[in-house]
Amino acid sequence: MTNFVLVAGTWLGAWAWDEVAGELRAAGHDVHPLTLSGLAEKQGVAAGQQTHVQDIVAEVERLDLRDVVLVGHSYAGIPVGQAAGRIGDRLRRVVLVDANAAVDGESFLSGWLSDEVRAAIEDNGGVWPPLSAADFAGQGMTDEQIVRIVDGSTPHPGATLTEPAVLPRPLSEHPGTYIKCLLDGDEPMPAAAELLKGDRWELVTLDTGHWPMFSQPRELARILHESVASP
């Protein structure tokens, strides 16, 4: 039985996967959406980058999961990529959903213009404030979906975004799928593009915005199912 561990990006918790999780369970999978420390119902818990990695590893070990597919959306690609190398033969596959790919020594904010984000973190007591409704325009979501994501978002612990990843082995050594959401740009980020040059990673595109768990949950669940359906 495949065990999907679903980890959402900045500002979001396990709740963001409700519809995707329902679709995957209907397809016969076990599904474990995870809230990272400092977010959603875990607000107030101090968290750095390695805290989030340990959140994922600890959940896999606590539930004694095998045949694990680690799914990381957006920011969560960074801790998911590190956790993949720490759960050993429990891992079946990594799936990155329009995500940042973890690179040893690099942070979430490495490789893109991040001065504005760093300033926001400094000005807001060490957290990155959630987006407003206007920021979700053009991402393929209905007004109701935007209200849901805005109302559910919580400030994101800033240290998790600025601290470097520590990878026991390169992400390229694990089998993986990269899901590129086309309304957020046609090309994967450079680190993800490097992964896709190898023979262990495949690219799948989805014609929606950066938050497909809201805009196209059935299609996202279908892709996740198909990523493990073949031998």
C-alpha positions, 0 to 999 in steps of 0.5 A, spaced: 500 500 500 502 506 497 503 511 503 502 519 500 505 524 505 503 531 503 506 537 505 504 544 503 508 550 502 508 557 505 503 559 510 499 552 509 497 546 513 495 539 512 488 542 511 490 544 504 490 537 502 483 535 504 480 534 497 486 531 494 487 526 500 480 524 499 481 523 491 487 519 493 484 515 498 478 513 494 483 510 489 486 506 494 492 509 497 493 511 505 494 518 505 498 523 511 497 530 510 502 534 514 502 540 518 509 543 519 511 546 525 509 554 526 504 553 521 496 552 522 494 548 528 502 548 530 502 556 530 507 558 535 512 552 535 519 555 534 521 552 527 528 552 523 529 549 516 531 542 520 525 542 524 521 542 518 525 536 515 525 532 522 517 533 522 517 529 516 522 524 518 518 523 525 511 522 522 514 517 517 517 513 523 512 514 528 507 511 523 512 506 521 510 508 514 513 504 508 512 505 500 512 512 502 511 517 496 513 524 499 510 530 496 512 537 497 509 543 494 512 550 493 517 551 499 516 544 502 520 541 496 526 544 500 524 539 507 521 534 503 528 533 499 532 533 505 527 528 508 527 523 502 535 521 504 533 520 511 528 515 511 532 510 507 528 504 504 522 507 506 522 511 500 518 509 494 518 516 490 519 524 491 514 528 488 515 536 487 509 540 486 511 546 482 516 546 488 523 548 490 528 543 489 533 542 495 540 543 494 545 542 499 547 548 502 542 552 499 536 555 502 529 556 499 531 564 498 537 562 494 537 563 487 531 568 486 530 576 488 529 575 495 530 582 498 523 584 499 521 577 502 527 578 507 525 585 509 518 582 510 521 577 515 525 582 518 519 587 519 514 582 521 518 579 527 521 573 524 515 571 520 513 572 512 506 574 512 501 571 508 499 573 501 492 577 500 487 575 495 489 580 490 496 576 490 492 570 487 489 573 481 491 569 475 492 563 478 486 559 476 482 559 482 475 561 483 473 567 488 471 561 493 477 558 492 481 564 494 477 566 500 479 559 502 486 559 501 487 566 504 482 565 510 486 559 512 493 561 511 498 563 517 504 567 518 510 562 515 517 562 520 522 566 517 528 562 519 525 556 515 526 560 508 533 562 510 537 557 513 541 552 508 538 545 506 543 539 508 542 533 504 545 526 506 545 525 498 543 529 492 536 529 490 537 526 483 539 519 486 532 518 488 526 517 483 521 523 482 516 526 479 516 534 478 509 537 476 510 544 473 504 548 473 504 552 467 500 558 469 506 560 474 511 560 468 513 555 463 519 552 466 521 549 472 526 553 477 533 552 475 535 546 481 529 543 478 531 543 471 537 540 473 534 534 476 530 533 470 536 532 466 537 525 469 534 519 468 530 518 475 526 524 474 520 525 470 516 532 468 509 532 468 505 539 466 498 541 469 495 547 466 493 551 472 496 556 477 501 555 483 496 552 488 493 546 484 490 542 491 485 548 490 484 549 483 485 542 480 485 537 486 482 531 482 487 532 476 493 533 481 490 527 485 490 523 478 497 525 477 500 523 484 496 516 483 499 515 476 506 517 478 506 510 482 501 506 478 506 503 473 511 498 475 
